[in-house]
Amino acid sequence: MKKFEFFNPVRVIFGPGEFDRLGALTAMYGRRALLVTSKSPLEKMGVHEKAVELMRSAGLEVFELGGVEPNPKLSSVYEGIRICREKQVEVVIAIGGGSPIDCAKAIAVGAADSGDVWDFFTQKRSAVKALPVGAVSTLAATGAEMSVHCVISNEKTKQKYATHYEFNLPKFAIIDTELHKTVPRRLTACGLVDTITHAGENYFAGEKNTPVTDRIAEGLILTILENDGILNDLQNVEMRDNIAWAATLAINGLTDCGRGIYEYGAHMIEHAISGLFDVVHGEGLAIVHPAWLYYRCEREPRKFVQFAERVFGVPKQYGSEAEVGEKGITELKNRYKAWGLPTSLRQIGIEQVSYEEIADRVVQDPDSFIKDKSIVHRVLELCLK
């Protein structure tokens, strides 16, 4: 096991009904708040309106930025920063999935700086501070409510880049699964894939003597697989609880401890794809994640044998290490397919003519460890398998 440092100070408030604590929690960090939201059934149900009421009842002045889109856009970030500067906002609150939360994080960083926030995503400059952020998670997927990561799409340049600042971690995260019951089947399935990918990407990288971290990652993946009945019972709060907590833990740093490396290859490639084609992140991962794993298994199958045996019960006697490893990946891919998600680039209208442009975007991403375009081409070919 490699040396590591784990730090995650996010205060998690978990359980049905905890949304009601939003006002009191927000008031701990300021008196002028920006509320960041996206279009969702929650808006029609009055949840956004209730959030404003809760904060006003706690003595806050509230300003709003609504309509944040999936793959949150830089234009929304700029608008949020404008509001924060103009209204002297002290705390930024997000309600929703990863898109509003990431948008809120970017706004919080940009509002604390006098320059262009996109500089931080291109790594032209490094941020040094941010306004405090609070998150109300309404979708189990990205785990943005307890992670350092913030992913934003520049719609003009079609780049999708990330920042990873510890001071940008939310001060608190409310995970009230009563709010998750409105998430439709397809987006729920996308969230399942996102969680599995977060727990399983770095699992195959770096130091191999990481038994505790391995078991955490395997447990999170198994929890998702064992609760996929949610797709046929969307109102089941018990399953929503299990999925939501798994999604939060999958990307808060625990599944990387001791590995000595950070290689989220499927995410790097999917970010290039969704930046160019505005693909729903979970759907993109359902295609790219198995392909990335096939690529890695071709080169180093041993860890994939452990994964196949522990997660899908594939016996070692099934065949060679490569055959056992590939069987486990195929089982995972078949589960994505059973959830009704695409598993081929052709299914979402992306043809081979676009592969070179995708590869260019991957190697140009300042956050990417993949600098050989032939690797991207091989993975994209496996996206047709």
HELIX and SHEET records of a PDB file:
HELIX    1   1 GLU A   18  ARG A   21  5                                   4    
HELIX    2   2 LEU A   22  ALA A   27  1                                   6    
HELIX    3   3 PRO A   41  LYS A   44  1                                   4    
HELIX    4   4 VAL A   47  SER A   57  1                                  11    
HELIX    5   5 LEU A   74  LYS A   87  1                                  14    
HELIX    6   6 GLY A   98  ALA A  111  1                                  14    
HELIX    7   7 TRP A  118  PHE A  121  1                                   4    
HELIX    8   8 ALA A  144  MET A  146  5                                   3    
HELIX    9   9 GLU A  166  ASN A  168  5                                   3    
HELIX   10  10 LEU A  179  THR A  182  5                                   4    
HELIX   11  11 ARG A  185  GLY A  200  1                                  16    
HELIX   12  12 ASN A  202  PHE A  204  5                                   3    
HELIX   13  13 PRO A  211  GLU A  226  1                                  16    
HELIX   14  14 ASP A  228  ASN A  232  5                                   5    
HELIX   15  15 VAL A  237  LEU A  249  1                                  13    
HELIX   16  16 LEU A  254  ASP A  256  5                                   3    
HELIX   17  17 GLY A  265  PHE A  277  1                                  13    
HELIX   18  18 HIS A  281  ARG A  299  1                                  19    
HELIX   19  19 ARG A  302  PHE A  312  1                                  11    
HELIX   20  20 LYS A  316  TYR A  318  5                                   3    
HELIX   21  21 GLU A  321  ALA A  338  1                                  18    
HELIX   22  22 LEU A  345  ILE A  348  5                                   4    
HELIX   23  23 GLN A  352  SER A  354  5                                   3    
HELIX   24  24 TYR A  355  GLN A  364  1                                  10    
HELIX   25  25 LYS A  373  LEU A  382  1                                  10    
SHEET    1   A 6 ARG A  11  PHE A  14  0                                        
SHEET    2   A 6 PHE A 172  ILE A 175  1                                        
SHEET    3   A 6 VAL A 133  SER A 137  1                                        
SHEET    4   A 6 VAL A  91  GLY A  96  1                                        
SHEET    5   A 6 ARG A  32  THR A  37  1                                        
SHEET    6   A 6 GLU A  61  LEU A  65  1                                        
SHEET    1   B 2 HIS A 149  ASN A 154  0                                        
SHEET    2   B 2 GLN A 159  HIS A 164 -1                                        
END                                                                             
